[in-house]
Amino acid sequence: MPEGVEPELLELSADEQRLAELGYKQELHRSWSGFSNFAISFSIISILAGCFTTFQVGWNNGGPMAIAWGWPIVSAFILVIGLCMSELVSAFPTSGGIYWWASKLGGAKAGYYTGWLNLIGLLAIDASVAYGCATFTDLTLGTFSASWASHYSLTRVFVIFVIVLFLVALVNIFSSHLLAVLNNISVWWHVAGAVAVVAILWLVPNHHASVSSVFTHTVNNTGFFNGSTHGFGFLLYVLPISVILTQYTITGYDASAHLSEETKSAANSAARGIWQSIFYSAIGGWILLLSFLFAVQDQAGVTKGGGLIQVIFGQALTSKWAGTVLLISAAGQFFCTVACMTSTTRMLYAFSRDGAVPGGQYWSRLSSKRVPVYGVIVSAVIAVIITLPALVKVDINGAPSPVAFVAVVSIGVIGLYVAFAIPIFLRWKAGANFTPGRWTLGAKYKWMCLVAVIEIAVTSIVALFPTSPGGVPFNKAFAWKFVNYTPIVVLGALALLWLWWHLSVKNWFTGPKTTVDLPVGMTAADEIRAEHRHRGASTPDPV
C-alpha cells in the first residue's frame, strides 16, 4: 500500500462497485446529486421551450380542444414510458443508457440500432431547441425595437441559432460542475418563470376566452380536407398530428440515464430523475398551455397567424409584457439547450467508447476536466447542418409555417422514442429473467411495457405524416420546401445503418466494451482497487 494512504480509500463507493460489475471504471467525474440528475431531465423537457415553440402544431392540427385535452392524455402515456425506463436505469446505471440496456437484453444488433436511433434523436433535439431559442430571442428583441421587428429575417434567426450553439458548446466544454450548477438554476428558472408567465396571462389581459371555447373549439389550419374539422380525415389524419406538441415537449428525460455515471446513488437517483421530471413537467405544462388558450382574444386571428404563440401574446399583452414573457421563455430555452447538449455528448461518448461511431476515438476522448470536448464540437456542427432547410421561407394558407423546424422536431421524436421502445420491449420479453435494480415496477411491467411500446409505435407513424398538401408527392401543389423531410432522414438513416451492419459492423461490433480487464479469478471491483493502489489510491467520490 502506498505510504500515507488510508485503507478505506481503497474501498469503492456503492456506485463505483456497481459500475465495476457492469464492466466500467469510474472515468467521468461523479459529482452530480440526485437533484442535479432530476434537474437535467426537467431542463431538457423544458415547458418553457416545447410549449412555446411547438404550440402551433397543436393549434393548426386540432385547435384549443386538441391542446386542452391532448396534453394530459398523451402525458399519461409518456409517464408509463418513463416508469418503464426508470426500472431499466436502476438495473443498468451507465452513460450508454438506452443503448446499453438494449445490448444487455437483446444483443449487439439491438444495441447498434438503438444507439444510433438514440443518437440521431438527441442531435435533432439539440438542433430544434437551439433554433427555438434563437427564434424567441429574435422575437424578444423585436418587442423592444420596432425596427428590429419590422425587418424579420430567417438569416438573422439562423445566425442567432449558430451563436446559441457556440455559447452552449463553450458552457459544456468548460466544466462538468458548472453544468450541474446551471441545471439546478434551470429548475428554479422553469418553475418561477412558468409561474410568472401564468400570472401575467391571467392578470394583465382585459378579457379571457370562455371554458367552452378552450375545451371544444377545433381548428384545421393545415390545408387538408378543405379545412374541415369533421369526418374521418380530420379525426384520423389531422388531429393525431397535434400529439407532437406533447410528445416533443416531454422528451429528453433519458438524460438522467446518460448522466448516471456522474450521479451519486445512481440506481435510485437516476430512476427518480426520469419519472419525476415527466410528472412535474406534465402538470406544469398543462397549466401553462391552458393559460395560453384562455388568453386568446381572437381565435380567428391566431389561426390566420399560423397558430404561433407570439400572436396570442400580441393580442393579449402590451409589447413590454409580451417581451417579458418571451424573454422568460428564451432564457429557459437556453438552459434547455445546454442540458440537451450535455445529454447528447454523454451518449456519444459512451457509444463511441464502444467503437460504434466513426471517429469514435475523438468523440470519446476526455479533456483534463473529464469532458468529451470533441464530442461537444461535432454535436454542435451536426445541429447546424440538419437545420439548414430552416433558411427557406414557407407560407401555408398565407401564414408563416416552420416546416423545417417541425421536421427536425419529428426526427427527434421518432429517434428518441423508437430507441426507448426497443429496450422496453426487450425487458417485457425477458420477463422473470430480468434482474431489477433497487427501483422496480414489480409485476406491473407486464402491461406497462406493452402500453409504452404501442404508444411509441403510433406516435412515430404520425410523425412521418406530410404536414401540408404541398408536401404530398404527386399533388399538383407539391414543392420541396413544403416537404416534411422526417421520413427521408429517418428511413434513409435506417437503410444506411442496415447496409452498414450487413456489410461490415456485424463482423466486428460486439456491443458495449468493458474498460476493466480481468485476470482469472479477479472481479471487476478487485481490478479497480488494484489500479487505485498502483496510482497511489485515487479517492473515489463518496455517495
C-alpha positions as CSV (number, residue, x, y, z in Angstrom):
1,M,0.0,0.0,0.0
2,P,1.4,3.5,-0.9
3,E,2.7,5.4,2.1
4,G,0.1,7.7,3.7
5,V,-2.9,6.1,2.1
6,E,-5.7,5.2,4.4
7,P,-7.2,1.6,3.9
8,E,-10.7,2.9,3.5
9,L,-9.7,4.9,0.4
10,L,-9.2,1.7,-1.4
11,E,-12.8,0.8,-0.8
12,L,-15.1,1.5,-3.7
13,S,-18.3,3.5,-3.3
14,A,-21.6,1.7,-4.0
15,D,-21.8,3.5,-7.3
16,E,-18.3,2.6,-8.4
17,Q,-18.8,-1.0,-7.2
18,R,-22.0,-1.3,-9.4
19,L,-20.2,0.3,-12.4
20,A,-17.4,-2.1,-12.0
21,E,-19.9,-5.0,-12.0
22,L,-21.1,-3.7,-15.3
23,G,-17.6,-3.6,-16.6
24,Y,-16.5,0.0,-16.4
25,K,-14.0,2.1,-14.4
26,Q,-15.2,5.4,-12.9
27,E,-13.7,7.8,-15.6
28,L,-16.4,10.5,-15.6
29,H,-16.5,12.8,-12.5
30,R,-19.3,11.6,-10.2
31,S,-20.2,15.0,-8.8
32,W,-24.0,15.2,-9.6
33,S,-26.5,14.9,-6.8
34,G,-29.9,13.3,-7.2
35,F,-31.5,16.7,-7.6
36,S,-29.0,17.6,-10.3
37,N,-29.9,14.4,-12.1
38,F,-33.6,15.3,-12.0
39,A,-32.8,18.9,-12.9
40,I,-31.1,18.0,-16.3
41,S,-34.1,15.9,-17.4
42,F,-36.5,18.6,-16.2
43,S,-34.5,21.2,-18.0
44,I,-34.5,19.2,-21.3
45,I,-38.2,18.6,-21.1
46,S,-38.5,22.4,-20.6
47,I,-42.1,23.5,-20.7
48,L,-40.7,27.0,-21.4
49,A,-39.3,25.5,-24.7
50,G,-41.7,22.9,-26.1
51,C,-44.9,24.5,-25.0
52,F,-43.9,27.8,-26.7
53,T,-42.1,26.5,-29.8
54,T,-44.5,23.7,-30.9
55,F,-47.7,25.4,-29.7
56,Q,-48.7,26.0,-33.4
57,V,-48.5,22.2,-34.1
58,G,-51.4,21.7,-31.7
59,W,-53.3,24.7,-32.8
60,N,-53.1,24.1,-36.5
61,N,-53.9,20.4,-36.1
62,G,-57.0,20.5,-33.9
63,G,-57.0,23.8,-32.2
64,P,-57.7,24.6,-28.5
65,M,-59.6,21.4,-28.0
66,A,-56.7,19.3,-29.2
67,I,-54.3,21.1,-26.8
68,A,-56.5,21.2,-23.7
69,W,-57.5,17.5,-23.9
70,G,-54.5,16.1,-25.8
71,W,-51.8,17.2,-23.3
72,P,-53.0,15.4,-20.2
73,I,-53.9,12.2,-22.2
74,V,-50.6,11.9,-24.0
75,S,-48.7,12.9,-20.8
76,A,-50.2,9.9,-19.0
77,F,-48.9,7.6,-21.7
78,I,-45.4,9.2,-21.6
79,L,-45.3,8.7,-17.8
80,V,-45.8,5.0,-18.4
81,I,-42.9,5.1,-20.8
82,G,-40.8,6.9,-18.2
83,L,-41.6,4.5,-15.4
84,C,-40.5,1.6,-17.6
85,M,-37.2,3.4,-18.3
86,S,-36.8,4.1,-14.6
87,E,-36.7,0.4,-13.9
88,L,-34.1,-0.1,-16.6
89,V,-31.8,2.6,-15.4
90,S,-31.9,1.3,-11.9
91,A,-30.7,-2.0,-13.1
92,F,-28.1,-0.6,-15.5
93,P,-26.9,2.9,-14.4
94,T,-24.3,3.5,-17.2
95,S,-23.7,6.5,-19.5
96,G,-24.7,4.4,-22.5
97,G,-28.2,4.4,-21.1
98,I,-30.7,3.2,-23.7
99,Y,-28.1,1.7,-26.0
100,W,-26.5,-0.3,-23.1
101,W,-29.9,-1.6,-21.9
102,A,-30.8,-2.9,-25.4
103,S,-27.4,-4.5,-25.8
104,K,-27.6,-6.2,-22.5
105,L,-31.1,-7.5,-23.1
106,G,-31.1,-8.1,-26.9
107,G,-27.5,-8.5,-28.0
108,A,-25.2,-6.4,-30.2
109,K,-27.6,-5.9,-33.1
110,A,-30.3,-4.5,-30.9
111,G,-27.8,-2.2,-29.2
112,Y,-26.4,-1.0,-32.5
113,Y,-29.8,0.1,-33.9
114,T,-30.9,1.5,-30.5
115,G,-27.7,3.5,-30.1
116,W,-27.9,5.1,-33.5
117,L,-31.6,6.0,-33.2
118,N,-31.0,7.5,-29.8
119,L,-28.0,9.5,-31.1
120,I,-30.0,10.8,-34.2
121,G,-32.9,11.8,-31.9
122,L,-30.6,13.6,-29.5
123,L,-28.8,15.5,-32.3
124,A,-32.2,16.6,-33.7
125,I,-33.4,17.7,-30.3
126,D,-30.2,19.8,-29.9
127,A,-30.9,21.5,-33.2
128,S,-34.6,22.1,-32.6
129,V,-34.2,23.5,-29.1
130,A,-31.3,25.8,-30.1
131,Y,-33.4,27.0,-33.1
132,G,-36.4,27.6,-30.9
133,C,-34.1,29.6,-28.5
134,A,-32.8,31.7,-31.4
135,T,-36.4,32.3,-32.7
136,F,-37.6,33.5,-29.3
137,T,-34.5,35.6,-28.7
138,D,-35.2,37.3,-32.0
139,L,-38.9,37.8,-31.0
140,T,-37.8,39.2,-27.6
141,L,-35.6,41.8,-29.3
142,G,-38.4,42.7,-31.7
143,T,-40.7,43.7,-28.8
144,F,-38.2,46.2,-27.6
145,S,-37.2,47.5,-31.1
146,A,-39.8,48.4,-33.7
147,S,-37.1,48.5,-36.5
148,W,-35.9,45.0,-35.5
149,A,-39.4,43.6,-35.6
150,S,-40.3,45.2,-38.9
151,H,-37.3,43.6,-40.7
152,Y,-37.8,39.9,-39.8
153,S,-35.1,37.8,-41.3
154,L,-34.7,34.0,-41.4
155,T,-31.0,34.5,-42.0
156,R,-30.8,36.7,-38.8
157,V,-32.5,34.0,-36.8
158,F,-30.1,31.4,-38.2
159,V,-27.1,33.5,-37.2
160,I,-28.5,33.7,-33.6
161,F,-29.1,30.0,-33.7
162,V,-25.4,29.4,-34.5
163,I,-24.4,31.8,-31.7
164,V,-26.6,29.9,-29.3
165,L,-24.9,26.7,-30.2
166,F,-21.5,28.2,-29.9
167,L,-22.2,29.5,-26.4
168,V,-23.8,26.2,-25.3
169,A,-20.7,24.3,-26.6
170,L,-18.5,26.6,-24.5
171,V,-20.5,26.0,-21.4
172,N,-20.4,22.3,-21.9
173,I,-16.7,22.3,-22.5
174,F,-15.8,24.5,-19.5
175,S,-16.9,22.3,-16.6
176,S,-19.0,19.4,-15.5
177,H,-19.5,21.1,-12.1
178,L,-20.7,24.3,-13.8
179,L,-23.2,22.2,-15.8
180,A,-24.7,20.7,-12.6
181,V,-25.0,24.2,-11.1
182,L,-26.6,25.6,-14.3
183,N,-29.1,22.7,-14.3
184,N,-30.0,23.4,-10.7
185,I,-30.6,27.0,-11.5
186,S,-32.6,26.0,-14.6
187,V,-35.1,24.1,-12.5
188,W,-36.0,27.1,-10.4
189,W,-36.0,29.3,-13.5
190,H,-38.5,27.0,-15.1
191,V,-40.7,26.9,-12.0
192,A,-40.5,30.6,-11.3
193,G,-40.7,31.5,-15.0
194,A,-43.7,29.4,-15.6
195,V,-45.5,30.8,-12.6
196,A,-44.7,34.4,-13.8
197,V,-45.9,33.7,-17.3
198,V,-49.2,32.2,-15.9
199,A,-49.7,35.2,-13.6
200,I,-49.1,37.7,-16.4
201,L,-51.5,35.9,-18.8
202,W,-54.2,35.8,-16.1
203,L,-53.8,39.3,-14.6
204,V,-52.9,41.5,-17.5
205,P,-55.4,40.8,-20.3
206,N,-58.8,42.5,-20.0
207,H,-60.6,39.6,-21.5
208,H,-60.3,35.8,-21.3
209,A,-61.7,33.1,-23.6
210,S,-64.6,31.0,-22.3
211,V,-64.2,27.5,-20.9
212,S,-66.3,26.1,-23.8
213,S,-64.1,27.7,-26.5
214,V,-60.9,26.4,-24.8
215,F,-62.2,22.8,-24.5
216,T,-64.4,22.4,-27.5
217,H,-63.2,24.8,-30.3
218,T,-61.5,22.9,-33.2
219,V,-59.2,24.2,-35.9
220,N,-57.8,22.6,-39.2
221,N,-55.3,25.1,-40.5
222,T,-53.3,22.5,-42.5
223,G,-54.9,22.8,-45.9
224,F,-56.0,19.2,-45.8
225,F,-59.7,18.3,-46.3
226,N,-60.6,21.9,-47.2
227,G,-60.1,22.9,-43.6
228,S,-62.9,20.7,-42.3
229,T,-62.9,19.8,-38.6
230,H,-65.3,16.9,-39.1
231,G,-65.1,13.5,-40.6
232,F,-62.6,10.7,-40.6
233,G,-59.9,12.8,-42.4
234,F,-59.8,15.2,-39.5
235,L,-60.0,12.6,-36.8
236,L,-57.5,10.1,-38.2
237,Y,-55.0,12.4,-40.0
238,V,-55.1,16.0,-38.9
239,L,-55.9,15.6,-35.2
240,P,-53.3,12.9,-34.4
241,I,-50.5,15.3,-35.6
242,S,-51.3,17.5,-32.6
243,V,-49.8,14.9,-30.3
244,I,-46.3,16.0,-31.5
245,L,-46.7,19.1,-29.2
246,T,-46.8,16.9,-26.1
247,Q,-44.6,14.1,-27.4
248,Y,-41.8,16.5,-28.4
249,T,-42.0,18.7,-25.2
250,I,-41.9,15.8,-22.8
251,T,-38.8,14.1,-24.2
252,G,-35.1,14.0,-23.4
253,Y,-35.7,12.6,-19.9
254,D,-33.2,9.8,-20.9
255,A,-30.6,12.4,-19.8
256,S,-31.0,11.0,-16.3
257,A,-29.7,7.7,-17.6
258,H,-26.9,9.2,-19.7
259,L,-25.7,11.1,-16.6
260,S,-26.0,8.2,-14.3
261,E,-22.2,7.5,-14.3
262,E,-21.8,11.1,-12.9
263,T,-24.6,10.8,-10.4
264,K,-24.3,9.8,-6.7
265,S,-26.6,6.8,-5.7
266,A,-27.5,6.4,-9.4
267,A,-29.6,3.3,-9.0
268,N,-32.2,5.3,-7.1
269,S,-31.5,8.9,-8.2
270,A,-31.5,8.3,-11.9
271,A,-34.7,6.3,-11.7
272,R,-36.4,9.0,-9.8
273,G,-35.0,11.7,-12.1
274,I,-36.8,10.1,-15.1
275,W,-40.3,9.7,-13.8
276,Q,-40.4,12.8,-11.6
277,S,-39.2,15.1,-14.4
278,I,-42.1,13.8,-16.6
279,F,-44.7,14.0,-13.8
280,Y,-43.9,17.6,-12.7
281,S,-43.5,18.8,-16.3
282,A,-46.8,17.3,-17.3
283,I,-48.6,19.2,-14.6
284,G,-46.8,22.5,-15.2
285,G,-47.1,22.2,-18.9
286,W,-50.9,21.8,-18.8
287,I,-51.3,24.8,-16.6
288,L,-49.1,26.8,-18.9
289,L,-50.9,25.8,-22.1
290,L,-54.4,26.4,-20.6
291,S,-53.1,29.9,-19.7
292,F,-52.2,30.5,-23.3
293,L,-55.6,29.3,-24.5
294,F,-57.6,31.4,-22.1
295,A,-55.5,34.5,-23.0
296,V,-56.7,34.2,-26.7
297,Q,-58.6,37.4,-27.7
298,D,-59.4,36.4,-31.3
299,Q,-59.3,32.8,-32.3
300,A,-59.6,33.5,-36.0
301,G,-56.6,35.9,-35.7
302,V,-54.5,33.3,-34.1
303,T,-55.4,30.8,-36.9
304,K,-54.6,33.4,-39.6
305,G,-51.3,34.0,-37.9
306,G,-50.3,30.3,-38.3
307,G,-51.2,29.3,-34.7
308,L,-47.9,30.9,-33.5
309,I,-47.8,31.7,-29.7
310,Q,-46.5,35.2,-30.2
311,V,-49.8,36.1,-32.0
312,I,-51.6,35.4,-28.7
313,F,-49.2,37.5,-26.7
314,G,-49.6,40.3,-29.3
315,Q,-53.4,40.2,-28.8
316,A,-53.5,39.9,-25.0
317,L,-50.4,41.9,-23.8
318,T,-48.7,45.2,-24.3
319,S,-45.3,45.0,-26.0
320,K,-43.4,45.2,-22.7
321,W,-45.4,42.4,-21.1
322,A,-45.1,40.3,-24.2
323,G,-41.4,41.0,-24.3
324,T,-41.1,39.9,-20.7
325,V,-42.9,36.6,-21.4
326,L,-40.8,35.9,-24.5
327,L,-37.6,36.7,-22.5
328,I,-38.5,34.2,-19.8
329,S,-39.1,31.6,-22.5
330,A,-35.9,32.4,-24.4
331,A,-33.8,32.1,-21.2
332,G,-35.4,28.8,-20.3
333,Q,-34.8,27.5,-23.8
334,F,-31.1,28.4,-23.5
335,F,-30.9,26.4,-20.3
336,C,-32.7,23.6,-22.1
337,T,-30.2,23.7,-25.0
338,V,-27.3,23.4,-22.5
339,A,-28.8,20.4,-20.9
340,C,-29.6,18.8,-24.3
341,M,-26.0,19.2,-25.4
342,T,-24.8,17.6,-22.2
343,S,-27.0,14.6,-22.7
344,T,-26.1,14.2,-26.3
345,T,-22.4,14.3,-25.7
346,R,-22.5,11.7,-22.9
347,M,-24.5,9.3,-25.1
348,L,-22.0,10.0,-28.0
349,Y,-19.1,9.4,-25.5
350,A,-20.5,6.0,-24.4
351,F,-21.4,4.9,-27.9
352,S,-18.0,5.9,-29.3
353,R,-16.3,4.3,-26.3
354,D,-17.7,1.0,-27.6
355,G,-16.5,1.6,-31.1
356,A,-19.9,2.1,-32.8
357,V,-19.3,5.6,-34.2
358,P,-16.8,6.5,-37.0
359,G,-14.1,8.7,-35.4
360,G,-15.1,7.4,-32.0
361,Q,-11.5,7.7,-30.7
362,Y,-12.1,11.5,-30.8
363,W,-15.7,11.7,-29.6
364,S,-14.8,9.6,-26.5
365,R,-11.7,11.4,-25.7
366,L,-11.9,13.3,-22.4
367,S,-10.2,16.6,-21.5
368,S,-8.4,17.2,-18.3
369,K,-11.8,18.3,-16.9
370,R,-13.2,14.9,-17.9
371,V,-15.4,16.5,-20.6
372,P,-15.7,15.0,-24.2
373,V,-14.7,18.2,-25.9
374,Y,-14.6,16.9,-29.5
375,G,-18.0,15.2,-28.9
376,V,-19.4,18.6,-28.0
377,I,-18.0,20.3,-31.1
378,V,-19.2,17.7,-33.6
379,S,-22.7,17.7,-32.0
380,A,-22.9,21.4,-32.5
381,V,-21.8,21.2,-36.1
382,I,-24.3,18.5,-36.9
383,A,-27.1,20.5,-35.4
384,V,-26.2,23.4,-37.7
385,I,-26.2,21.1,-40.8
386,I,-29.5,19.4,-40.3
387,T,-31.2,22.8,-39.6
388,L,-30.1,24.5,-42.9
389,P,-33.5,24.0,-44.5
390,A,-34.9,26.5,-42.0
391,L,-33.4,29.2,-44.2
392,V,-36.1,28.6,-46.7
393,K,-39.3,30.7,-46.2
394,V,-42.5,28.7,-46.3
395,D,-46.1,30.0,-46.2
396,I,-49.2,27.8,-45.9
397,N,-52.7,29.4,-46.3
398,G,-51.0,32.8,-46.2
399,A,-49.4,32.2,-42.8
400,P,-45.8,31.5,-42.0
401,S,-45.1,27.8,-41.4
402,P,-41.9,26.4,-39.8
403,V,-41.9,23.2,-41.9
404,A,-38.2,22.6,-41.4
405,F,-38.5,23.2,-37.7
406,V,-41.4,20.8,-37.4
407,A,-39.4,18.2,-39.4
408,V,-36.4,18.5,-37.0
409,V,-38.8,18.1,-34.1
410,S,-40.3,15.0,-35.7
411,I,-36.9,13.5,-36.3
412,G,-36.1,14.0,-32.6
413,V,-39.4,12.4,-31.5
414,I,-39.0,9.3,-33.7
415,G,-35.3,8.8,-33.0
416,L,-35.6,9.1,-29.2
417,Y,-38.9,7.3,-28.7
418,V,-38.2,4.3,-31.0
419,A,-34.8,4.0,-29.2
420,F,-36.8,3.9,-25.9
421,A,-39.2,1.3,-27.2
422,I,-36.5,-1.3,-28.1
423,P,-35.1,-1.9,-24.5
424,I,-38.6,-1.6,-23.1
425,F,-39.9,-4.3,-25.3
426,L,-36.8,-6.5,-24.6
427,R,-37.4,-6.0,-20.9
428,W,-41.0,-7.2,-21.3
429,K,-39.8,-10.2,-23.4
430,A,-37.2,-11.1,-20.7
431,G,-39.9,-11.4,-18.1
432,A,-38.8,-13.1,-14.9
433,N,-35.2,-13.5,-16.3
434,F,-34.7,-9.7,-15.9
435,T,-32.8,-8.8,-12.7
436,P,-34.2,-5.5,-11.5
437,G,-32.2,-2.9,-9.6
438,R,-33.2,-1.1,-6.4
439,W,-36.1,0.7,-8.2
440,T,-38.6,-1.7,-9.8
441,L,-42.1,-1.9,-11.3
442,G,-42.8,-5.4,-9.9
443,A,-45.3,-7.3,-11.9
444,K,-46.8,-4.1,-13.4
445,Y,-44.1,-4.3,-16.1
446,K,-46.3,-6.9,-17.9
447,W,-48.9,-4.3,-19.1
448,M,-46.9,-1.1,-18.7
449,C,-44.2,-2.2,-21.2
450,L,-46.7,-3.1,-23.8
451,V,-48.7,0.1,-23.4
452,A,-45.4,2.1,-23.8
453,V,-44.4,0.3,-27.0
454,I,-47.8,0.7,-28.6
455,E,-47.9,4.4,-27.8
456,I,-44.5,4.9,-29.3
457,A,-45.4,3.0,-32.5
458,V,-48.5,5.1,-33.1
459,T,-46.8,8.5,-32.5
460,S,-43.8,7.6,-34.6
461,I,-46.1,6.8,-37.6
462,V,-47.9,10.1,-37.0
463,A,-44.6,12.0,-37.1
464,L,-44.0,10.8,-40.6
465,F,-47.2,12.4,-42.0
466,P,-46.9,15.2,-44.5
467,T,-47.9,18.4,-42.7
468,S,-49.4,20.2,-45.7
469,P,-50.9,19.3,-49.1
470,G,-47.9,20.9,-50.8
471,G,-45.7,18.2,-49.1
472,V,-47.6,15.3,-50.5
473,P,-45.9,13.7,-53.5
474,F,-47.7,13.8,-56.9
475,N,-50.0,16.6,-55.5
476,K,-50.3,19.4,-58.1
477,A,-49.2,21.9,-55.4
478,F,-46.2,19.8,-54.4
479,A,-42.9,21.7,-53.7
480,W,-39.9,20.5,-51.8
481,K,-40.0,23.4,-49.4
482,F,-43.3,22.0,-48.0
483,V,-41.9,18.5,-47.5
484,N,-41.8,17.0,-44.0
485,Y,-38.3,15.5,-44.6
486,T,-38.6,13.3,-41.5
487,P,-39.2,10.1,-43.5
488,I,-36.3,10.9,-45.7
489,V,-33.9,11.4,-42.8
490,V,-35.2,8.6,-40.6
491,L,-35.9,5.9,-43.2
492,G,-32.7,6.9,-45.1
493,A,-30.7,6.6,-41.9
494,L,-32.2,3.2,-41.1
495,A,-31.4,2.0,-44.7
496,L,-27.8,3.1,-44.3
497,L,-27.5,1.5,-40.9
498,W,-29.0,-1.7,-42.2
499,L,-26.5,-1.8,-45.1
500,W,-23.5,-0.9,-42.9
501,W,-24.5,-3.6,-40.4
502,H,-24.6,-6.4,-43.0
503,L,-21.5,-5.2,-45.0
504,S,-19.2,-4.5,-42.0
505,V,-20.5,-3.9,-38.5
506,K,-21.8,-7.4,-37.7
507,N,-18.3,-8.8,-38.3
508,W,-16.6,-6.7,-35.6
509,F,-19.2,-5.0,-33.3
510,T,-19.9,-6.9,-30.1
511,G,-21.8,-4.3,-28.1
512,P,-20.5,-2.5,-25.1
513,K,-16.8,-2.9,-24.4
514,T,-15.8,-3.1,-20.8
515,T,-12.9,-0.9,-19.6
516,V,-11.9,-3.4,-16.9
517,D,-9.5,-6.2,-17.9
518,L,-10.0,-9.1,-15.5
519,P,-7.3,-11.7,-14.8
520,V,-8.6,-15.1,-14.0
521,G,-10.3,-15.2,-10.6
522,M,-10.4,-11.4,-10.1
523,T,-13.6,-9.4,-10.0
524,A,-14.0,-6.0,-11.7
525,A,-14.0,-4.3,-8.3
526,D,-10.8,-6.1,-7.4
527,E,-9.2,-4.9,-10.6
528,I,-10.2,-1.3,-10.0
529,R,-8.9,-1.5,-6.4
530,A,-5.6,-2.8,-7.7
531,E,-5.5,0.2,-10.1
532,H,-6.1,2.6,-7.2
533,R,-3.2,1.1,-5.4
534,H,-1.0,1.4,-8.4
535,R,-1.9,5.0,-8.9
536,G,-1.5,5.9,-5.3
537,A,-5.1,5.2,-4.3
538,S,-7.1,7.9,-6.1
539,T,-10.0,8.7,-3.9
540,P,-13.4,7.7,-5.3
541,D,-16.3,10.2,-4.8
542,P,-18.3,9.3,-1.7
543,V,-22.0,8.7,-2.1
